[in-house]
Amino acid sequence: MYDDDNAAALPQKPVRESPFTEKFEAFFRERCMKAIERLANNYPQKKSLFVDFVELEHFDFELADELLENPDECIAAAEKALSSVDVPTLSEDKFTPHVRFFNLPQERQPILRDIGAQNIGKLISVEGVVKQVTEVLPKLKFATYKCTRCEATYRIPQTKNIVRGPSFCAECKNRMFTLDEESSEFVDYQKIQVQEPLELLKGSEQATNLDIYFGDDLVNMISPGDRARVTGIIRLNPPKEKKVVYGRYLEALHVEETAREFEEVEITKEDEEVLMKLSSRDDIYELLVQSIAPHIYGHELMKEAIALQLFGGVKKTLPNDQTVRGNIHVLLVGDPGMAKSQLLKAVDQIAPKSIYVAGKTSTGAGLSATAVKDEFGEGGWTIKAGALVLASGGMAMVDEFDKI
């Protein structure tokens, strides 16, 4: 039974017609009919229409700006407009697809650490490395409540993370209800956590994390270790106790895996002159080796191996079709006090993408991936990416390897 005095009283007022519905309907008819027809032919196996934000901006820049500032109303209007487009479908199900926008302008692509109060309720796009992924669970989308006295039913949309029910029965004024789960509507739900790309960190900075909620046809699209760009709306997570500090998460509307491994390095004119001057030196190879941990005396052979590993090589295919990998691994073995840890930490400072872990605090499974039940997974299983997965394409330094 449920007795929710804080929910809005029923019956609810009719929802006003959005002024953006007609604009989106005109946009769909002029720019998206072929894509809509393909979607209709594959509905409900395919449930989403993907819209390039640039296309909308070219059609109506004011509507595009409104989408960025007021995404909830605009997306609801867009989905209503799309469902009203007259296209034949092969399914008997009602045609109610999602509208998912992507390719937002650069000013709406903040790095994770820059997301703040100014982004709450706004449409943004973020990029990061997937750190944790929960299993797919059913989430209540529309709850059907039945009055315990007169058995009147009420269908309540669930837009928050807390179950919302009617405050009283409009027929008999009773305040006690039961949730009819069989008549309620559920949707697939998955929660992931992404962290900043490692190459954006400076020195010993800690990577910022962001929780992202996926629903319906967006679940199971990315895995731990993937680098992805997610477009969505920043929401607030109310504190469990009466505190003034709220949490935040991103409600995902679109996701795509990105192949880019590193940020482009900007080289100034002065940098270019220095690089050209260095390239003409006969001792450039020795100079590069000496630049690896210059504060550590000697160990030229180890430094040379590290320099070769940092630069990497080229994958080769031999005449007998055997392949030779282009990159190498380096194992440093020696007595205590030989600066092995210092060399690893020096590489961590040099490499644009790197992770440093200590064997004493890691396990073999923790280096690759682990499956755990924790608070993040809300009681379900969560797959956590390990150091080797997060450092894919970069450098992973494992100190005291024998202690794992």
C-alpha positions, 0 to 999 in steps of 0.5 A: 500500500502507498500513501503519498501525501507529497505527490500532486493531487489527482485528477491532474490538469491537462498538459498545455500544448507546447509551442514547439510541437508544430515547429518540430513537425515541420522540421521532420517533414522537411528534413527527416522523412526518409529516416522516419520511414526507415524507422517506421519499417523497423519499429519497434525493433528500432525505437529512436530517430537520431537527429544531428543538431546541426541540421536542426540549427540550419532549419531553425536556429531559435528552436535549436537554441531553445533545445539547449536551454529547455531540453525537457519541453523541446524533446517532449514536443519533438516526440509528440510531433514525430508520433503524429507524422503519418507514416505506415508501420509494419507493427500494430504497436503505437508509433511512439519513438524517441528523438535523440539529438547529437553533435552539439556545438563545442560550447556545450561539450564541457569537460567533466570537472567543469560541469556545475550548477549552470548546467543543471537542466541543460542539454550537454555532451560529455566525453570520457572513459567508461569505468563502471557498468551495472547490469540491466534492470527494470525501471518503473516508467508508468505506475498504475495505482488502485484505490483500496476502497473503490478500486479506481485506477490511476496511471502516474508517470515516474520522472524521478528516482523516487516512486510517486503516487496519487495523494488521494482518490478523486472518486472517494477521497481515500488516501490508501492505494496499492501498486498494480505492477502487472498493469504498470509499465517498465523500461530497461535501465542501466547505470554507468560511470565515466571518468575524464580521459587520462590525457587531460589530467595534469601531474597527480590530478585525480580524474573526475567521475560522472554517473550516467543513466541509460534507458530503453534502447540505449542500454548495453551499448558501451562496455567498461574501458570504452571511450564514449561521447554521451549527450544528455541532460544534467539532473540533480540527485537529492541527498538522502538526509536533509543536506544542502549539497546535492549529487548530479548525474546525466540522463543520457539521450544519445551515446556513441563510442569514440575512436579517438585515443588522445587529444590533439596537441597544440604546437606553437610556433616557438615549439615548432622551431625548437622541435626542428632544431632538435631534429637536426642534432646528431645526438637526438637519440641519446638526448631523448634517452637522457630526458627520461627521469634526468634526476636519476643517475645512470640506468641508461639501458632501462631509460632507453627501453622506456623511451622506445616503449613510449615512442612505440613501433609499427605492426609488421607482417612477415612473409609467412603471415606471422605478425610482429606487434609494434609495441613492447612491454618492459619488465624492470627487475632489480634489488630494492633502492634501484629507483625502479618506482621512480622510473615508473612515476617519471613515465607517469608524468611524461606519457599523455595517457597513463595509470600508475598502480601499486601491486600491494593494493591491486589484484590480478582481476583488479588490473583487468575487470571485476564484477561486484555488488555494491551501492553503485549497482543498487544491489545488482552486479557492477562491472568495474574496469581495471587499470589495464582497461582504462589505460588502453592505448596508453601506458600502465605502470604496475609497481611491485608486480610480484606483490599482486 
